[in-house]
Amino acid sequence: MVDPPANQPASITALLARVRLGQAEALDDLLPLVYRQLHRLAQSALVQERPNHTLQPTALVHEAYLRLFEGQTPAFADRAHFLGVASRLMRQILVDHARTRRAQKRGGLLQVPLFDGVAATPPHGDLLHLDEALEVLGREDQRLVTLIEMRYFAGMTAEETAEARSESVHAIRHDLRYAQARLRRLLA
């Protein structure tokens, strides 16, 4: 595949502004520009999931896109805002999927009794517990949650995140390390 043109972020921002103004054709022009990027975000989000996950990257992109543009006209400020919201939506979709799967495994409202020998704490990689920890972290500093979402759910590098947020790479890396440390404590 051909790499996107260098001016793509500016054209995405311009198209988002046209969408915000209610120009329906701008949404048609936007999709080809962001689809590949959204697909990459979805692949990155699913890389942390179990190998036999039933949700595929394309389905995740389609669900996120539908949620992004359903109902009211979205008011994205720029490309960074769009990518941040898309990252958060992908996280929410994966969490909803995990909750549904867990409920199905337990027969809906049926609770599975645990024996004393079973560990009381869930495995470290449990998406639902990660989501709970991110909610707690978000009450302290929502910016850190956004950085985690962009890095781990959207697969953006520190450089890409810094560019999208118009911040220094050094500051992004520092804050990501801090956010990771906070999450480790919350998950412990």
Secondary structure, 3 states (H helix, E strand, C coil): CCCCCCCHHHHHHHHHHHHHCCCHHHHHHHHHHHHHHHHHHHHHHHHCCCCCCCCCHHHHHHHHHHHHHCCCCCCCCCHHHHHHHHHHHHHHHHHHHHHHHHHHHCCCCCCCCCCCCCCCCCCCCCHHHHHHHHHHHHHHCHHHHHHHHHHHHCCCCHHHHHHHHCCCHHHHHHHHHHHHHHHHHHHC
